[in-house]
């Protein structure tokens, strides 16, 4: 029986790692990585480039449904203040335009990364991520934003009632670790 793989072809594992095929012998595919490390797999456990692309296309079709159903979009535990959450979200968007888009995209990226689908992050559309984010209750959105900023949800919501300077300081401190990602975020596709 002829192998699906030939010397020099790209083979993919189930988690998306790619290898260059060195040799195929009796159902075993001998591969190497970009850095020269050698490994072997059973032929049945690998996918061809065409098979991988078909799988990725299928995954991206279900991508946004998976994001909506993620545990990250579940209602937060406890009883955050809904009015306070709405107020802090509006204030933060006013003080730092685009931060809620970034929070929505970051949340989607985190969901995919935890699921082992890092390759799909490049296919995310900011507008669709934001639609999913906006469909969540304000308490959930405030909780996701608080996680990104590295503060507790109730503290962020409480700070929304205080002055703009305190909120700017919280945003600046929380976004310090995301500054490079936020700067490059502006070039992402929106639709």
RODO-2510 file (C-alpha; in nm, 4 decimals, decimal comma):
residues 191
     n   res          X          Y          Z
     1     x     0,0000     0,0000     0,0000
     2     x     0,1361     0,3418    -0,0948
     3     x     0,2044     0,5912     0,1800
     4     x     0,0285     0,9280     0,2010
     5     x     0,3651     1,0815     0,2836
     6     x     0,6743     1,1280     0,0715
     7     x     1,0242     1,2504     0,1454
     8     x     1,0281     1,6288     0,2024
     9     x     0,6524     1,6569     0,2657
    10     x     0,5144     1,8305     0,5736
    11     x     0,3364     1,6066     0,8256
    12     x     0,1201     1,7357     1,1110
    13     x     0,0423     1,5853     1,4501
    14     x    -0,3048     1,6136     1,6025
    15     x    -0,1985     1,9187     1,8043
    16     x    -0,0670     2,1014     1,4964
    17     x     0,3073     2,0493     1,5246
    18     x     0,4664     2,0177     1,1844
    19     x     0,7550     1,7955     1,0804
    20     x     0,9450     1,7323     0,7590
    21     x     0,9188     1,3728     0,6397
    22     x     1,2600     1,2103     0,6019
    23     x     1,1512     0,8558     0,5241
    24     x     0,8500     0,6250     0,5375
    25     x     0,9025     0,2576     0,6120
    26     x     0,6412    -0,0052     0,6915
    27     x     0,3851     0,2348     0,8405
    28     x     0,6414     0,4376     1,0353
    29     x     0,7123     0,7970     0,9327
    30     x     1,0584     0,9234     1,0254
    31     x     1,0563     1,3013     1,0615
    32     x     1,2719     1,5926     1,1645
    33     x     1,1919     1,9352     1,3067
    34     x     1,3198     2,2736     1,1900
    35     x     1,6001     2,2562     1,4454
    36     x     1,7085     1,9096     1,3267
    37     x     1,5610     1,6942     1,6018
    38     x     1,4545     1,3545     1,4696
    39     x     1,1446     1,1617     1,5703
    40     x     0,9123     0,8956     1,4380
    41     x     0,5377     0,8455     1,4276
    42     x     0,2970     0,5828     1,3075
    43     x     0,1549     0,6904     0,9745
    44     x    -0,1990     0,6741     1,1124
    45     x    -0,1220     0,9364     1,3787
    46     x    -0,0129     1,2035     1,1272
    47     x    -0,1991     1,4226     0,8817
    48     x    -0,0885     1,5463     0,5424
    49     x    -0,0846     1,9187     0,4730
    50     x    -0,4141     1,8892     0,2830
    51     x    -0,5760     1,6984     0,5704
    52     x    -0,4480     1,9523     0,8236
    53     x    -0,5794     2,2474     0,6211
    54     x    -0,9200     2,0804     0,5837
    55     x    -0,9301     2,0230     0,9600
    56     x    -0,8301     2,3837     1,0278
    57     x    -1,0970     2,5173     0,7900
    58     x    -1,3585     2,3045     0,9626
    59     x    -1,2392     2,4238     1,3022
    60     x    -1,2525     2,7885     1,2007
    61     x    -1,6161     2,7464     1,0922
    62     x    -1,7051     2,6382     1,4443
    63     x    -1,4547     2,8711     1,6044
    64     x    -1,6863     3,1488     1,7173
    65     x    -1,9492     2,9057     1,8478
    66     x    -1,6797     2,7441     2,0608
    67     x    -1,5763     3,0840     2,1951
    68     x    -1,9341     3,1667     2,2979
    69     x    -1,9627     2,8398     2,4885
    70     x    -1,6323     2,8768     2,6705
    71     x    -1,6211     2,8794     3,0488
    72     x    -1,4712     3,2286     3,0247
    73     x    -1,8096     3,3616     2,9123
    74     x    -1,9990     3,1886     3,1921
    75     x    -2,1527     3,4230     3,4488
    76     x    -1,8987     3,5134     3,7182
    77     x    -1,9279     3,3628     4,0625
    78     x    -2,0620     3,5866     4,3337
    79     x    -2,2838     3,8856     4,2710
    80     x    -2,0919     4,1641     4,0982
    81     x    -2,2741     4,4942     4,0710
    82     x    -2,4336     4,5069     3,7230
    83     x    -2,4729     4,8863     3,7138
    84     x    -2,1176     4,9306     3,8396
    85     x    -1,9899     4,6890     3,5747
    86     x    -2,1669     4,8835     3,2998
    87     x    -2,0272     5,2086     3,4372
    88     x    -1,6667     5,0852     3,4554
    89     x    -1,6813     4,9356     3,1052
    90     x    -1,8042     5,2649     2,9598
    91     x    -1,5444     5,4646     3,1538
    92     x    -1,2544     5,2418     3,0500
    93     x    -1,3570     5,2492     2,6838
    94     x    -1,3780     5,6293     2,7031
    95     x    -1,0372     5,6632     2,8694
    96     x    -0,8571     5,4012     2,6575
    97     x    -1,0308     5,3557     2,3193
    98     x    -0,9885     5,0083     2,1770
    99     x    -0,9184     4,8405     2,5098
   100     x    -1,2449     4,6449     2,5036
   101     x    -1,1649     4,5222     2,1515
   102     x    -0,8271     4,4129     2,2857
   103     x    -0,9889     4,2427     2,5860
   104     x    -1,2293     4,0558     2,3573
   105     x    -0,9475     3,9448     2,1281
   106     x    -0,7219     3,8519     2,4214
   107     x    -0,9991     3,6433     2,5746
   108     x    -1,0578     3,4599     2,2463
   109     x    -0,6831     3,4016     2,2091
   110     x    -0,6639     3,2650     2,5626
   111     x    -0,9551     3,0275     2,4985
   112     x    -0,7918     2,8916     2,1824
   113     x    -0,4480     2,8625     2,3388
   114     x    -0,5837     2,6652     2,6340
   115     x    -0,7648     2,4354     2,3895
   116     x    -0,4408     2,3740     2,1976
   117     x    -0,5609     2,5592     1,8895
   118     x    -0,2941     2,8314     1,8780
   119     x    -0,2893     2,8157     1,4968
   120     x    -0,6461     2,9507     1,4844
   121     x    -0,5581     3,2718     1,6699
   122     x    -0,4287     3,4222     1,3443
   123     x    -0,7727     3,3688     1,1886
   124     x    -0,9633     3,5590     1,4571
   125     x    -1,1577     3,8652     1,3456
   126     x    -1,1662     4,1418     1,6061
   127     x    -1,5238     4,2423     1,5206
   128     x    -1,6527     3,8878     1,5751
   129     x    -1,4579     3,8566     1,9007
   130     x    -1,6071     4,1872     2,0149
   131     x    -1,9599     4,0739     1,9206
   132     x    -1,9186     3,7681     2,1432
   133     x    -1,7731     3,9861     2,4186
   134     x    -2,0619     4,2356     2,3962
   135     x    -2,3215     3,9564     2,4073
   136     x    -2,1960     3,8567     2,7524
   137     x    -2,3499     4,0199     3,0609
   138     x    -2,1669     4,3323     3,1836
   139     x    -2,0502     4,1469     3,4951
   140     x    -1,8781     3,8851     3,2782
   141     x    -1,7175     4,1500     3,0576
   142     x    -1,5930     4,3386     3,3643
   143     x    -1,4554     4,0133     3,5039
   144     x    -1,2671     3,9378     3,1795
   145     x    -1,1299     4,2916     3,1693
   146     x    -1,0269     4,2704     3,5353
   147     x    -0,8404     3,9457     3,4667
   148     x    -0,6554     4,1094     3,1769
   149     x    -0,5643     4,4085     3,3961
   150     x    -0,4588     4,1824     3,6827
   151     x    -0,7076     4,3102     3,9409
   152     x    -1,0060     4,1608     4,1188
   153     x    -1,3414     4,2235     3,9540
   154     x    -1,4968     4,3961     4,2565
   155     x    -1,1973     4,6300     4,2866
   156     x    -1,2221     4,7262     3,9187
   157     x    -1,5965     4,7848     3,9455
   158     x    -1,5490     4,9928     4,2615
   159     x    -1,2782     5,2004     4,0916
   160     x    -1,5272     5,2856     3,8174
   161     x    -1,7082     5,5101     4,0640
   162     x    -1,3919     5,7071     4,1407
   163     x    -1,2091     5,9650     3,9332
   164     x    -1,0631     5,9279     3,5867
   165     x    -0,7035     5,9643     3,7071
   166     x    -0,7289     5,6561     3,9304
   167     x    -0,8818     5,4584     3,6450
   168     x    -0,6065     5,5729     3,4049
   169     x    -0,3458     5,4589     3,6575
   170     x    -0,5138     5,1176     3,6927
   171     x    -0,5286     5,0788     3,3154
   172     x    -0,1669     5,1850     3,2732
   173     x    -0,0448     4,9466     3,5430
   174     x    -0,2584     4,6582     3,4185
   175     x    -0,1650     4,7070     3,0545
   176     x     0,2105     4,7349     3,1216
   177     x     0,2590     4,3637     3,0573
   178     x     0,0446     4,3841     2,7419
   179     x     0,1933     4,7043     2,5965
   180     x     0,3671     4,5413     2,2981
   181     x     0,0661     4,3225     2,2177
   182     x    -0,1691     4,6220     2,2442
   183     x     0,0558     4,8330     2,0203
   184     x     0,0607     4,5669     1,7479
   185     x    -0,3095     4,4949     1,7988
   186     x    -0,4042     4,7979     1,5880
   187     x    -0,2918     4,6195     1,2696
   188     x    -0,5177     4,3137     1,3218
   189     x    -0,8010     4,2550     1,0796
   190     x    -1,1290     4,3845     1,2137
   191     x    -1,3738     4,1708     1,0147
***
